[in-house]
Amino acid sequence: MICRWPSRWQKILINKGYRSSWIHLHKCKSQALDIWYKDMTQAMQEHSYFPPVLIGHGLEAWRACQKYVSNKPVSGLVLIHRAGEDKVADDIPCFTFEPHFPLLVVAPLNKIPLFLQEQVDHVLTDSPGGHDLLLQHTLDWMNDVNM
């Protein structure tokens, strides 16, 4: 049986010594962002005393992560563009704060909002090799920024 990539990432992160939670955000209502934020906040409070590293996959997850980091501390933020998602992330509002945490964006450059292009530590614009290679790039980056 082939393991879906979020579960695989979680298992690999746990094997490397990280505490890992996977939160699947279901799109349900017009207030989905508020529901996701509440769910993420509750999960993080139950999970660890330390600020988390958030990994958001897809534009909806980017929005939920952005809301979380604007209100709660994080150790780092990884935003991954979902393959096949043609929307440009320009409708994501600019940060209303100066991020004081490492930020990795894994996306084609034309899919990243302009305000993020100036604030990221690294942008990986080409991701051949699938999710395992993306995970390895993410782990390498986490090591580079001492997480």
Secondary structure, DSSP 4 states (H G I P E B T S, - for coil): -PPPHHHHHHHHHHHTT-----------STTHHHHHHHHHHHHHHHH-SSPPEEEEESHHHHHHHHHHHHHS--SEEEEEPPTT----GGGSPPPSS---S-EEEES-GGGS-HHHHTT-SEEE---TTHHHHHHHHHHHHHHHTT-
